[in-house]
């Protein structure tokens, strides 16, 4: 597969590293799939919280609607605090 063709590949959200973390804490995936090497996926929580996860970049990261942000290592703690209402 050449570079251009590879960048057209669709990636289902269920196959991404953040999916299990966020759904376990009650988040709902708003983005069913994304295309290309660098992709972003959006989730919402019943509390009104939202988060966008970016993957395929030099370093995967997340950014929440409340201004919180971090790398994949901190997503679990942030999601748990949203679920707990902290």
C-alpha positions in Angstrom: 0.0 0.0 0.0 1.4 3.4 -0.9 1.5 6.4 1.4 -1.6 8.1 -0.2 -3.7 5.0 0.0 -2.7 4.3 3.6 -3.8 7.8 4.6 -7.3 7.0 3.3 -7.7 4.1 5.7 -10.8 4.4 8.0 -10.3 3.5 11.7 -13.4 2.5 13.7 -13.5 4.1 17.2 -13.8 0.7 18.9 -10.2 -0.1 17.7 -8.7 3.0 19.4 -6.8 3.0 22.7 -9.2 5.6 24.3 -12.4 3.7 23.6 -12.3 1.2 26.4 -11.1 3.7 28.9 -13.8 6.3 28.2 -16.8 3.9 27.7 -15.9 2.2 31.0 -16.4 5.6 32.6 -19.8 6.2 31.0 -18.7 8.3 28.0 -20.5 8.0 24.6 -18.6 8.0 21.4 -19.8 10.8 19.0 -17.3 9.9 16.3 -17.9 6.4 14.9 -14.8 6.4 12.7 -12.0 8.7 11.4 -9.8 8.6 8.4 -6.0 9.0 7.9 -2.8 8.8 9.9 -3.8 11.5 12.4 -7.3 11.2 13.7 -9.6 12.8 16.3 -12.5 11.3 18.1 -15.1 13.1 20.3 -16.9 11.7 23.3 -19.6 13.1 25.6 -20.6 12.1 29.2 -24.1 12.4 30.7 -22.7 15.0 33.1 -22.1 17.3 30.1 -18.4 16.7 30.0 -16.8 16.3 26.6 -13.4 15.2 25.4 -11.5 14.9 22.1 -8.8 12.3 21.7 -6.2 12.6 19.0 -4.3 9.6 17.9 -1.7 8.8 15.2 0.2 12.0 15.9 3.7 12.2 17.2 2.2 11.7 20.7 -1.4 10.8 21.3 -3.2 13.3 23.5 -6.7 14.4 24.7 -8.3 17.7 25.4 -11.6 18.1 27.4 -14.2 20.8 27.0 -13.4 22.1 30.5 -9.8 22.9 29.4 -8.2 19.8 30.9 -5.7 18.1 28.7 -3.0 15.5 28.8 -1.4 12.5 27.2 -2.8 8.9 27.1 -1.3 8.1 30.6 -3.6 10.6 32.3 -6.9 10.0 30.5 -8.1 7.2 32.9 -7.7 9.4 36.0 -9.5 12.3 34.3 -12.4 10.1 33.1 -12.7 8.5 36.6 -13.0 12.0 38.1 -15.8 12.9 35.7 -17.7 9.7 36.5 -17.3 10.3 40.2 -18.5 13.9 39.9 -15.3 15.3 41.2 
